[in-house]
């Protein structure tokens, strides 16, 4: 048995995934005035993404169930003690990662979210799951919040925030990634610069797509 599959976390995750499955940003009136092309442009912009994601503040934008399991397995398999997450949202991915830390015997998960209402939701979900003590939720721009009090060594990095910032977050944290550390990037296809970087062995990574929308990379020695 694992923390992930026992109460209170198992039923909490089941409820959160069902709620996520029942909602769609496409039905959000705040998105109605944006064409598909404009949405893609805003998502890839390094200066206007705040507007785009601000429109989605009431949506979980969750990882898939399969990606959640992958995160747990990777964190357990590498015996992670320190994890960094870019993009907390409602905390579904955070719950999977913190569960792995609990089952590893403890550790620290640093996560960043710029939308205050999502920070509140994530904190409530982590408290309900009994995992809040393992998580440092930092509210604000990740390029600033993840710059301070950085861990010396990172075992796993999850990128699931503004896609345009994936290369910048990697720049910020790269020197802390230990050899063998994993990087999981959700919706990585929307960050071509990031993909080009991690798919080139010359840059010190080994990388492979997973499940169609996730890139799994490993930091080489």
N, C-alpha and C positions, 0 to 999 in steps of 0.2 A: 504494500500500500504506500501511497505517496500523499503529501499534503494536497497535491493537485486533485486527487481522486477521492478525498475524504471531506467531511463537513468541518467547517462551514463553507469551504471554498468551492466544492464541486457544484452545489446547487446555486451558489452565487454566480459562477461562471456560466452555468447553463442559462440562467435568467438573463444575464448580460448579453450573451450571444443571441438569444431569441429576440431581445429588444433591438439589437443591432440589425438582425436580419429583417425585422419588421419596419425599419426606417430606411429611407433613401434620400440622399441629398437632392436627387432629381425632383422630388416633390416639394422642396423648400421654396416658398415664395421669394425669398431673398436671392435665389439663384435664377429665377425666371427671366430676368432681364439680361442674362449672360448667354451668349451663343457658345456652342461647344468649342469653337476656336478661341473665343475670349477666355473661357475657363482654363483651357490648356495654357494660354499665354500667361495668365495670372499665376497659375501653379508653377510655371517654370521661371517666373520673374524673381529676381533677388531684391526688388524694391517694392513690389505691390502684393506680395503673397499675404501680408497681414490682412488686407481687405478680403481676399478670397477665403482664407481660413476663418476670419471673423464672421463671415456669413454662415459658416458651418459650425458655430459654437455649440449648437444643440444636438449635434450628430456625433456618435461615437467614433466614426472612421476607424473601426476596429480591424485588427489583423484577423485573418481567417482562423477557424478552429485548428486547421492543420498547421498553420504557422505558429500558433500558440504552443502546440505540442512540440514542434521543432525547437522553439526557444527553450522550453523546459529541458528537452533532451540534450541540447548543446550545453546548456549551463550545468547540468548534472554531469555530463560526460567529461567536461574539461575541469570539473570540480571548481567552478567559478567562485571566487570570493568577492570580486569587485566587478560590477556591471554598470555601464552607462547607457542611458536611453535618451534619444532625442525625439520628443513628441509623445507626451503622456496620454493626452486625450482623456477618456474616461477611466483609463488604467487597466484595460483588459490585458494587454501585453505585459504591463507592469506586474500584474498578479501572477502570471505564468513565471516570470523571471524571479520574482520574490519567493514564490513557492519553491523554486529550485534552490535558492540560497538557503531557505529554511531546511530543506532536506539535505543540503550539503553541510549543515551544522552552523550556518550563520554567514554573515557577510554584509556588504553594503551595496545598495542600488541607488545610483544618482540619476534622477530623471528631470527633464525640463519641459515646461509647458507655458506658452505665453498668454493663453486665454484663462483669466481668473476663474470663471465659472467651471471650467473643466478641471482646474486644480482642486476645487472644492469637491466635485463629483469623484475624482480619482481618490482623494484622501478618504472620503466616506466609504468608497468601495474597498480600499485597502484595510481600513479599520474593520469593516464587516467581515473581511476575509482573514483577519487576525495577522496581517502582515505589515502593518504600517510601521512597526518598529525597525524594519529592515530598509526602509525607503526614505531617501532624502529628496523631496519634491521641491524643485526650484522654479519659482514663477518668474517669467520674463523672457527676454531674448536669449536663446541658448548660446549664441556667440559671446554673450557676456556672462550668463549664469554658469556655464560650463568652463569658463576661463579661470574662475577662482576656486581655491580648495580642490584642485584636481588630484585624483589619486596617482600615486607613482606608477602603479601597474594596473592595467585594465585587462580583464580576461575575456569579456564579451561586450560588444558595442551594437546596439540596435538603433538603426536610422529609420524613423517613421514620422518625421515632421515635414516641414516644407522641403520639397524635393530639390529645389534650386540650391539649397544650402548643404546638401550632402557632402560636396567636396570641401566646403569650408569647415564643417564639423570634423571631417576626417583630418584636415590640416591641423586643427586645434588639438586633437587628441592622439594623433598618430604616434608621437614619441612615447606615449604611455602604453601603447598596445604591446603586450608581451609577445615573444615569438610563439606562434600557435594560437594566438587570440582569434576569436571569430568576430566577423562583422556580418550582421544580417540587415539588409536594406530592403524595406518594403516598397513596392511600386518603383523599383529602381529604374525601370525603363523610361521614366520621366526625368531621369538625371543622367543623360548620356555622357557628360564629363566624368561623373563618378564611375560609370561602367567602364569607360575606356581606361581609367586609371587602375582599377582593381583587376581588370582582365589582362593587364600586361605584366608578365612575370618580372620584367625589368624594374617594375615599381615596388617589388617586394611582396606581392600577393599571389595567392592561388584562388581562383574564383569560378563559381558555377551557378547557373540559374536553378531555382527551385520552385516548383509548382506554378510556373508561368509568370508570377509577378514579384518574386523575391529573388534577390541575389545573395548567395552565401559565399563569403570570402574568408580566407584565413591569412593572417599575417605570417610571413615567412621569417626565418631567423635573422 
